[in-house]
Amino acid sequence: MNKFVKILLIVLIIVSIIGIGFLGYGYYQKLTKNVQNPIATIEVENFGTIKIELYPDMAPNTVTNFITLANRGFYDGKTFHRTIPDFMIQGGSKDGNGQGDPTLSDIKDGGSETETYAIKGEFIANDYDKNTLKLKKGVIAMARLDYSDISSSLTKNGYDSAGSQFFIMNEDNDNINGLYAGFGQVIEGLEIVDQIANVEVITRDSSDTGNADKPTNPPVITSIRVETYGVDYGEPETIEPFNYYNWLMKQYSSSSSEE
């Protein structure tokens, strides 16, 4: 082996060692780098600003869904349509009054403007054990439907029924821990949550289902935007919502066929 070949081999070995070193250092940085959790900023007309740190490690798809809706402007102009002192404030419905579900067009370009969607519930009761966030004061969680009073067989359908509505806790409530997907915590503006929780409502009579806990002048969400610090959280995984009306009709059909 001549001198030139030996030198070339030595150079190649050195280059390889340096390359491996750079790869190893890059991998080390990736493992040890602190990734900033996303921060949601909620502007509420005549009230002020609420800032919330979101927890993608606890409820990744829930956070992705919220970020997508927020940064596409879905929540702009919506309201807090349900407010209960020492419990929570709820908002984010499509129609701004507690009614209406988001459609696929709300979370992706070219999505259906009529096809609604839901997301799976990331909480312990729904066999998801990564989310241990307690529903304490200042925690934000996804609202969902509850069909368990109608039939125990429909409990799971209620667990997987969240879409766009969310609520922010105004007080600790251990009774609902593990039953809703908490996905963040207020870090600024908790006093704003308190103020909204105590606005005047039409009635506190729970039997008046159309007006119970409904503000006389629902606080308007001017905007919600989420700073992701350069992280792309992609699009949320969605499921087809449970159709309660179709289920009910099947029950009637089954009863009729048995007579």
Secondary structure, DSSP 8 states (H G I E B T S, - for coil): --HHHHHHHHHHHHHHHHHHHHHHHHHHHHHH------EEEEEETTTEEEEEEE-TTT-HHHHHHHHHHHHTTTTTT-BEEEEETTTEEEE--TTSSS----BGGGTSTT--SS-B-BB---SGGGT-TT------TTEEEE-----TTT-GGGHHHHHT-BSS-EEEESS--GGGTTTS-EEEEEEE-HHHHHHHHTS-BSB--TT-TTTBT-BSS--BEEEEEEE-TT--------B----HHHHHHHHHHHHHHH-
